[in-house]
Amino acid sequence: MDKIKMTTPLVEMDGDEMTRILWKMIKDELLLPYIDLKTEYYDLGLEHRNETNDQVTIDSANATKKYGVAVKCATITPNAARMTEYNLKEMWKSPNGTIRAMLDGTVFRAPIVVKGIEPCVKNWKKPITIARHAYGDVYKNTEMIVPGPGKVELVYTAEDGTETRELVHNYKSAGVAQGMHNLDDSIESFARSCFNYALDTKQSLWFATKDTISKKYDHTFKDIFQEIFDKEYKEAFDKAGIEYFYTLIDDAVARVMKAEGGFIWACKNYDGDVMSDMVSSAFGSLAMMTSVLVSPQGYYEYEAAHGTVQRHYYKHLKGEETSTNSVATIFAWTGALRKRGELDGNKELMEFADRLEKATLDTIESGKMTKDLALITTIENPTVLNSEEFIKEIAKSL
């Protein structure tokens, strides 16, 4: 059989731990037998990020700007324990945060719906898409340990040298402080990405922050969204029969639990991180969620919405069997291949992506699945497969 040819490479960002093991299996079993795979490879594994002082992450984001489409494996964002484990030079920032900031995009995450895996929330009939702002807030924060009594201030120095100061806190004893920022330009890009995606998918859009408490920071998000909607999108939304509304984040959570689904829920960076895990887990599994970063300039970066599955990796290193769900990582590849095919006018590549997704879902619906799904499926007597067996069953179906 002739392999499917590619004209433009994908940017391939390898990752860490168990997802790195799955990454290789997926390529070997599901992609390389069928596609003459062209990628520009970047190793975003923590050791290599440390060796390059995280330059490799910046290089991979620049390559995404060059080629337009990237596929990314899950990566470690180091904490104090990882500093010791990997003997790091410094506590490198989240690669996802760095890439999102450089591409100035919005992350859209939606559950992968499959027969036999019913949502925990009984009234959820349709997927809920989380639109996560991809810049700033805690992911670009500056933190300080306050050693003892004293004051912490926010200081803005204008170009002419004049200063504006706001007291954060008068410390009577030790504590911590954190400075966060965002940019109007980025918030505007976020708003337009959300409104455009809502019109493309014909879904209503919700947006939620905590502007009653954060009267300047969060309120700026609310105001920018409303201004852009009223000026540029209201008419198109009315024509499409969809709506945009703003609500408080706590009210949104209450509404979401009682809704049927079938809408986009736009969240600030941290809220989107947390809520996408909640939505994906309630729909079935963290490994059953698509995730794509879309920038206003037309760059796309596809990834799995979950972490590196550290616990399974340690079992794997001991030679023990794991049953790790690879669906979201497979769908990261199919999303990227489909988009690459779409941009290059390569119908064969797009059709291959569709077939691989169908083979993956058919495998689960036939009762063959990983342990996380077997624990929650409504299919009777499912066959629990280990990590490699599951990928090989998909290969058979493909």
N, C-alpha and C positions, 0 to 999 in steps of 0.2 A: 504494500500500500504506500502510495506517495504521501509524504508528510505535508501538512499544511504549511505553506510558506508565509513568512512575515516580512513586511517591507521596512517598518520602523521598529526599533527596539523598545521594549518596556524597561523602565527603571526598576530593578529588583533590589529590595532592601531586606537582607537576611537578618535574623534576630537571635533570640536567646532561648536556652533551656529546652523544655519539651516541645515547644512550638517550632524550634529550629530542627529538631529531629523529624517532626511531621512534615515540615517544609520540603525536606529532601525526599521523603517518601512520596509526597504528592507529585513532585516533579518527575521522579523516577517511574512511578506506576501509572500516573494519569495524564501527564503532559508530554514528556519527551517521546513516548512511543508514537504520538500522533502529530506533534507540531515540531517544525524546525525552529525551535525556540530561540528568539533573539532577545537577549537582555543586556543591559549595562548594569553590572553587579556591584553592589556596595554591601560590605559586611558591617552591619550595625550591632553585632554582638558586643557585649560590654567590654570584653578584653580589647577588641580592636578599637572601640571608641576611646578607651583609656590610652592605648598606644598612640593614637593620632590626636590626642587632646580634643576629642569630639569633632575634629575637622571633617571626618567621614560623614557625619550627619549633615553638616552644611553642604558638602559636596553632593550628597544624594538629593537634597532639596533643589539645588541649582540644576542638577541633571533632570529633575522633574519639570522644571521650567523649560528646559531645552526640548525634551521629547513629549511632554504633555500628559503622559500616563505613567503612574508608578504602582507597584504592588509591594506591600510591606508586611513583614512577619512581626509578631509581637516582640517587644523589647523590654528590658529591665529599666525601671527608673530607680537608681540606687538610693538606699537609705543608709543609716549608720552601720547596720549589719552587713550590707553589701560592700561597704568601704573596706571592711576587714576581709570578707570572703574573697573579694577579687583584687585586694591590695591596690586600691584605686589612688590615683594622684589627687583627685578631688571628687566631690559628690556631684557628678555630671547631671545636668538638667534632663528632664524628660525629652527623649528624641521626638516624640509626637508633638510636644509643645514647641520645640525648635522648628520643626518642619511646618507646623500650622502657622506659626508666626511669619515664616519666610514666604509661604504661599498665600497668606491672607485669605484663607477660605473658611467655609462652614462645613462641619461634619454632619452628614445625614446618616442616621442609624435606624434600621428597621428589622423586626424579627423575621426569621425564615420560618414560614408557616408550613407545617407538614401534617398529613393525616396521622392520627394516633398519638399526637402530642397536643393535648388540650390546655389552653391557658388556665392558670390558677384562678384568675379573675373570670368568673363564669360568664359575665356579660360582654367580655371582649370577643367580638366576632371578626374584626378586621385588624390588620397590623396598625400599630401606633409608631409613627416615624419621629424620632428625636432629632431635632436640628440643634447641634451644639456649636456655639460660637468658638472659634478656633484661635483666639488670640488673648493674651494677657491674663489679668486677675491673678490667682495664686500660682499659675504656671510660669509667670514672669516676675514673681514677687522678690522683694528684698527683705530679709529677715535679720533680726538682731536679738541676741540674748542680752537682757539688761541685768548687769551684775549687782546693782544695788540702788539706793535712793538717788533720785535725779529726775530730769524731765526728758521726754521724747517729743520732738516736734516734726511736723511736715513743713518743709521750706520750699517755696517756689521762687527761683531767681529769674526774673525776666531778662531779656536780652540787653536792656538798658541798665541792668544791675539792681533794679528795685526788687525788694523781697516781700513776699507774703508768707505769713507763718500761721499755722494752726497747731494748737497744743493737742498731742495725742493723749498723753497721760502724765500726771505727776506721780512718779513711783516713790512709795515709802519703803519699798523693799524690792528684792530681785523679781524679775519677770521676763516676759518676751514682748517683742513688737514686730509688726509686719507692715510693709508698704506695698500697695498694689497700684497698678495703673491700667488704663485702657486708652484707646485713641478713637476720636470721632470718625476718622476715615475707615477704621476697621469695623466699627459698629454699623456704619452706613453700608459697607460691603456685606456684612452679616444680614442686615435687614433685606437688602436687594436679593441676595442669594435665597433667602427664605421665601420672599414673595414670588420670585421667579419659579422656584421649585414647587410651590403650592399651585401656581397656575399650570405648570407642566404636568403635574400629577392629579390636577383637579381635586385637591384636598383643602379643607379649611385649615387655617393657621392659628394656633394659640401662641401667645408669648407671655412669659411670666418672670418677674423678678421680685425683689422685696423693697420697693420704692418707699413704703411707709416708714421703714427704718433707715434705709440708705437714701436719704433725701436728695443727695447730689449725684453720687456715683450711679446707683441703679436708676434713679429718675432720669438721668441723661439717656440711658438705653431706651427707656419708655418713650421719651419725647422724640428721639431720632426715628424710632420705628413709626410712631404715629404721623410725624411730619412727612416722611417718605411715602407712607401708605396713602395719606390724603391727597398728596400732590401727584403721585405717579401710578398708583395701583388700584385705587378704589373703584374706578369705572370698570376695569378689567375683571376685578373680583365679582362685582355685581353681575356682569355679563356672564361669567362662568358659573354663577350660582353658588359661590363659596364665600366664606366670611373670614375676616381677621378680627380677633379681639385680644385685648390685654387683660391679664388678671394677676393677682398676687400668687407667688409660688405655692403657698400653703393651700390657697383656694384651688389652684390648678391640680394639685395632688388629689384633693378630695373629688374634684370633677372627673379626673382621669379614671379613678377607681369605679365610677358609676357609668362611664361612657361605653359605647359600643366599639370605639376605635375608628380607624379610617381617617385620621387627621394627622397633621404635623404639629408637634409641640416644640416650640423654639425655647431654648434655655441658654443662659450664660454658661461660660466654660466649665466651671466646677459642677453646677447643677446638672448640666448635660452629661458629664462624666458619671455622676451618681445615678441619675434617672434612667440613663440608657441601660445600666446594669440591672436596675429594678425592673424595667419593662421587659428586657430580654429574659431575665430569670423567671418572671411571672408568665411569659409566653412559653417557656420550656427550659431553656438552658442558655447560659452565657455564651456557649459555643454555637448558638443558633441565631446569630445577629450579623447582618451586613453592615458595613461601615465604609463610607466614601467621603473624602475631603474634596469639596468642589470650590475652586477659587473663581472670583469674578473674571479673571483673565483666561479661564478655560483650561486650567490644570486639574487633573484628577489623580487622587492617591487612594487606592483601595487597601483595606487592612481588615484584620479580625478585630472585633471590639473588646476582646478579652485579653487577659494577661498571658504570661509565659508558662503557666501550669507548673510551678516550681515543685510542688509536692510529688507530682508524677515523674518529674525529671530526676529527682533524687532516688526514686524507686528504680527508674530505668538505669541509672548509674550502677546500682547494686545488682543489676541483672534480673530484677523482678519484672513481671508482666504488668503493663499498664493498659487501661482502656480509656484513651483520651480522645475526645470528640474533635474531629478535624473539619467539621462542616463549614464553620465560619472562615477558616483559612482557605478551604477549597473555593468558597464563594468570593473571597478576595481575589483569587486568581481568575475566576470566571468573569468577575466584574471588570477587571483590568483588561483581560483578553477581548471581551465584548466591546469595550470602549475603544481599544486600540483598533479593532476591526472596523468599528463604526467610523472613526476618524480617517482611517486609511482606505475605506471602501472595500474592505476585505470580508466578503459575505461568509466565506468558509470559516473564518476565525470566529465570527459572531455565532454561527450555527453550532460550532464545536462547544462554545461556552454554554449555549442552551442545552445541548445534549449532556454535557457533564453535570450540570445542575439537576437535570431530570434523572440521570443515573443515580445521583446522590440521594435524592428524595425517594426514588423508587426502592432503593436498598433499604431505607428506614421503613417505608410503608410495607415492605415484604416481611418485616419483623426482624431484620438483621440490623443491629445497632450497638453503640457503645453503652457502657454501664450507666452513665448519667441519664441517658434517654430511657433505658430499660426500666429504671426506677420510677419513671413517671408516665410511661406509655399506657394507653388504653388497649393496645394490641395484646391479645392473650399469648402467653408463653413465648416471649421474644427470645431470640438468640443473641446472647451477649458476646460481642467480639472484642478482641484486644485491638490496640491502636493500628497495628499493621494489617490484621485480618479485615478490619472495616474498610480500609483503603483498597485492599485487594478485592473485596466484594464489589465495591463501586467500580473497580476496573473491569470486573466480569460483566457487570450490568452495562457499562459503557461499550 
